[in-house]
Amino acid sequence: MSYNIPDHFKGLTERQVIASRKQYGYNQMGKVNKGSWLELLMGVLKEPMLILLFAISIIYVLIGDYGEASFMFFAIIAVSAISFYQDNRSKKALEALERLNEPLSVVIRTSAVVQIPTHEIVVGDLCITEEGKMINADGRIVHSNDFSVNEASLTGESLSVFKNSNAEDNKVYSGTVVVSGLAIFEVEKVGKETRIGKIGESIAGIKDETSPLQLQIRRFVKVMAITGIVIFLIVCAFNYYHTRNLIESLLNGLTLAMSVLPEEIPVAFTTFMALGAWELMREGIIIKRSAIVETLGSTTVICTDKTGTITENSMELKYLYDYQSDKTFSEGEFGAASLETLIDYAMWSSEPVPFDPMEKTLHRVYEQTKKKDLRKEYQLFYEYPLEGKPPMMTHLFENGDEKRVIAAKGAPEAIIAVSRLSGEAKNKIRSVVEKFARQGYRVLGVARSGFEGNNFPKKQQEFEFGFIGLVVFYDPPKKGINEVFQHIYDAGIKVKVITGDNIDTTKSIASQAGIRNTAAVVEGKQIAGYTETELMQVCEEKVLFTRMFPDAKLAVVNALKKRGEVVAMLGDGVNDGPALKAAHIGVAMGSKGTEIAKAAASLVITNDDLGKLVIGIAAGRRIYSNIKKAVQYIISIHIPIILTVSLPLFLGWRFPQIFTPVHVIFLELVMGPTCSIVYENEPMEKNTMKLPPRIMTDTFLNWRELTISIFQGLAITAGVLFAYQLGVQSGGNEQKTRAMVFSTLIFANIMLSLVNRSFFYSLFESFKNRNPLFVIINGLTLVLLFAILYIRPFSVFFKTAGLNLSELGTVALIAVVSVVWFELYKMIKRNKKRGL
């Protein structure tokens, strides 16, 4: 962070900052309610499962069964603790993301330029803002260069406004965006006192859009909840009709309602998304909305800028072409006398306080080759910003003797078009430009003009320019970028390069970076001429899009979306903002990206490494896959619980109340952590990034997947009911039969959690994916089961009897058979894929 700041700008001292903050407060719209632990707890206590537990506890208290009531109250505490722990983890992860998403602001304090969190800006601060930055407080301009700002967020006017310290309107406002140049402004208002604060607009008021997966899960849980209510009423009515015992009927109904309600699913979804976003944050990928993690795994097209994304954005000056002598000079020859004019005018056409990498390089070369530095003698008194298609810019300087310098630079085509050149000369220059561009170099033309008086033309193109030469930069592809694109292609994702650079340079760099199918190119000016159908076809077929301006970039992104693609757009500049906002996933570069790009994006890569996006896509695929596994596990294990509670009652079997609420809640306490904690920790399956992206519009659980889960659940049900009948037929009493049924279901649950780690690879293959939480949770479950069977206080409370070794082996075998048959299905699936 280097700025050439005039010496008289000292800024506030630490003591003045404290005094200002005490008087005017922090630069924030108001304290946003993050939700206290008490509010989190109250939210947990409103969960349907806990309401059912409260109802059952009260019934047990009313009938005087204080042991059961005590266990229910313990269960309430345990379920609340698990939910609170998960909610709190999610809350902390999201708060950490929010802190990282707060932009930094550049201020001058005690004569030093420093970066601070935006909320720490105080009235009286000297803030530095530049192209692409968002202004974060209201203030008065005290110094500026080529400074223009877009105030559409306040006025609705889309055109940028030029401002400086001497202008009648020298104010800047929070929430507006710098379009060009640099300014230093003194802060006059912060927080709620700013214009945007008084209007009442705040990021805190923006509601996140509900993702398709969230909607599908909500619908599923709602259907299951309604089913639970219906079954509760049916069971209560059926049981009361046969027993005339209202309390027993209510308990049976509530037990079944508990077994139907899949309260683990929404908890699992929130946990997976929030923790997934937090884990990506640790990798240097800042997710602004946790639900975007889901979309990442579905990415089908990556649209990437070239400069700073594929390339280093280092902009080394490699060659200078002098038109007068028709000679090209390499780095070691920049001190040649014949190059003095070219280097001078290349520097004068740049910003006096440069922020662009190329302009910084031109200033540095000027310093190294110029015997006498004239920059302090000349003042910028008139300027034309970078504009036009292709673009150019012009600066007018004057010294104390009223000697003028009028310098222009820009795309070679633009500079050639405004220069006094013969047709032959133009062709000669174009051939030089083409030769450099084919090698991947970035080329700019430089020109000069003479103009008397102050009645300057309205447009810079109206000046009469003399062509001086070309400055040739090399921005090499990033190290390892070929491997990154190889991973992207392996994952079945298409790549489009959308850049403002010319055809030849883009082709060369794209080929060096390993991008495929770079032969055909589309230019930005062609985009407007296509019909919607033609544009959709072009965007599907072509890979390179050059000389692109903001509207053209936006049109390409929208055309790809209309084709059903899930689009990730990468960019770092002001002109990338609309396309970043429109894409499913807008990806901004954290180090070199402008604030407007970061504000428009939904994801920020902190170190500008495109490879991080591949990590993000892999994480999205892993999380989506693990949520599906968790939900399918919950569906499969709920089916035997529901049927084991209901069928003995409806069929009039010998022990109709084989499970009480105590047994069901124990199973819920086992399933909850397995679903939301263990599966969340599951590593990505091998070859996940070799598969094509999933279709975004696909239902979360299609009928085939739902049918598989139902069959798994029915197979376990058959095993559990077989154990029931085996217990009855062998003359066992209710306690013995219950022990056999309960043990079978616990063993089956453990086996199911392991088998469902993959719906393709074998159980033994899955063991290679280390997940110690499976060992911990399943080991703890077995310890508790043996305590329930063999430790008297527990066995009495759960109304079970101990099983001998033969019986224990029998129920374990039944559980294994009822679950492990699925391994045969997976083997057939694998063989089919291999073509066996």
C-alpha positions, 0 to 999 in steps of 0.5 A: 500500500503505497501512496504519494501523499502531499506532505501537509496532510497529517491526519488525526492523532490517536488522542483526536481519534478517541475524542472524535469517537466519544463525540460522534460514535462509531461508523456503523448504522446501529448495533445489529442484533446478532442474537444472544445465547438466551435468544438462541436457547429460546429458539431451540426450546420452540423446536417441535421435538422438545414440545413433544418431550415436554408434553410426554414429561407432563403426562408422566408427572400426572400419572406419578411415573417420576422416573420416566418423567425425570428421564424425559426432562434429562432428554430435554436438556440433552436434545437442547444442549446438542441443538444449542451447541450446533446453533452456537457453532453455526452462529460463531462461524457466520459471525467470523465470516461477517467480520472478514466481510467488513471492508478495510478503509485507508486513512491518514493518521499521525502522518502515516497511511494506515488501513483500518476496519470501516467501522473505526472511521471517525469524523475528522479522519482523512480518508483515501479512496480510489478507483473501484473503492466504495466510499464509507463515510460522508466528507469533503474532498481536499485533494484529487486526481482524475476523480469521478464517482457514481452516486446512483445508490443515492440519486438513481443517476447512473452517470458518473460525476467528476469532482475535485476540491475546488468544485462547487460540489466537492462532497462525497457520500457513503455508499457511492462508488469511485469510478476513476482516479483518487481522492483524499476527503475529510470525514464530516459524518459517520454511521446513521448521520450519513445521507445513506444512514438517514435514508435508512439503508443498511446491509443488515436489512438485506435478506438472503435469498432462500436456496433451492436446497433449503426450500426442498428440505423445508418442504420435506420436513413439513410433509413429515411433520404433517404426517406425524400429526395425522399418525398421532391422531390415528394412533390415539383414536385407535388405541383409545377405541380398544383400551378406553385409556386416554393417558396410554393412548396419548403416550402411544400417539406421542411416541409415534409422533416423535418417531416420525418427526425428522428434526435432525434434518434442518439442524444438519443443513444449517450446520453443514452450510455454516461450518462448510463456509467457516472451513473455506474461510480458513482456506482463504475463501470468504463466503458471504452467504453460507447457502452459496456453498451448496451452489458452488458444487453445482458450477458448470461454467467458470467465466474468468477475467485474464489480468490478475486472475489467470495472470500475475498482474505484475505488468513488467515493461518488456519493450518500447517501440519508438515510431520515429526511429522504427526501432524496438528496445528491450529492458536493458536499453531503456536509457537510450536518448531516442526513448526519452520522449516516449517514456516522458509522455507514457508517464504524463499520460498516467495518473500523478498518483498511480494505482494501476500496475502499468502506470506504477511501472511507467512512473518507476521507469521514468524515475530510473531513466530521467536525469531531472524529475519534472513531476513536481514542476507540473500540475495536472489542470485538465483531464479526460478519463479512460473511455471509448471502445477501445479506450484511451485517456488524456492528461493535460499538465502545465508548469509555472511558465505556462508550458504545457504537456498534453499526453494520451495513451490507450489501446493501440487501435484507439491511439492510431485512430486519433493520430496523424498517420498515413494508411501505410504508417497505420498498417506498419504500427498494426503489424508491430502490435500484432507481433507483440500481442501474438506473444502474449504481451499487453500493448499500449499506444502513446501520443502527444498533442499541442493545444493553445487556449482553454477552450478544450474539445468536448471529447479527447478524440477531437485533439490532433495527436502525433503518434510517439510509440508503443509501450509493451508489458508482459503479464505472465500466467500465474505459476501452477495455473495449468494444473488449476485449469486441468482440475476444472476440466476434469470436474466437467466444468467449462471455462470462458475467458472474458477480458478487455484485452485484444484478441492476440494477447488473450489467445496467447495467454490462454494457450499458455495457461492451458485453456482449451478451444481458443481458436474462435474469438468473439469481440465485445462490439459483436455481442450487441448485434446478436439476437438472444438465441444467437447469443446463447449459441455463441456463448455455448460454443466460444471460449474467448471473449475479448475487448469486453465492456461491462454490458457485454460481460453482463450479456454473456453471463445472462445468456449462459444462465438462460442456457441452464448453466450455473455460472461462476464469474471471476473479476476484480475491476469496476467494470466486472461489477454487473456481471459479478452480481448477475452470476450465480456465484460472483467471485472477487479477488481479495488482494487486487480486487476493487471494493465494488467487485468485492461488494458485488461478489458472493465469494472473495478469494483472499490471495487471488489464487484461482486454485482456491475456487477449485477447493471451494467447488470440491467443498461444495460437492463434499458438503452437498453429498454429505447432506444427502447421506445424512438425510438418507440415513435419517429416512432409512432409520426412521422407517423401522422406528415408526413401524416398530412402534405402530405395527405391533399396536395395529396388528394386535401383537402380544406386546403392543407397546414394545417401545415407549417414549424413553426408547424412542428418545434414546434412539433420537439422541443417538441419531442426532449427532450421527446425522449433524456432527459425524456426517458433517466431518466425512471426507470427500469420496475419491473421484468426486472431482472427476464427476460432472456437476450435478444439475442445479434444478434436480430434486434434492432426493430424486425418486430413485434415491428416496426408493433406496432409502425406503428399501433400506428402512424396510429391510431393517424393519423386517430384521427388527420385527423378525427379532421381535417374533423370534423373542416371542416364539422362544418364550421370552417375556416383554423385557426379553423381547424388547431387549432383542428388538432394541438391540437389533435396531441399535446394531442396525443403526450403527451398520447403516451409518457406516454403509451409507458413508458411500452409495457407490464404494464398498464399506471397506473402501470407505474405511480409507476415509478417516473419520474418527467421529464414527468410532467415537459416536458408535463406540459410545452407543455400544457402551450405552446399549450394554449398560441398558442390557446388563447394568440393573438400574438402567435395564429396570428403567428401560424395561429390558432384560440381559441377552446371553451370548447366543441371543446377542450374536443372533440379533447382531447377525440379523442387524448385519444381514438387514443392512449389509445386503446394500453392499451387493447393490453397490457392487452391481452398480460398480460393475455396471459402471465398469461395463462388466 
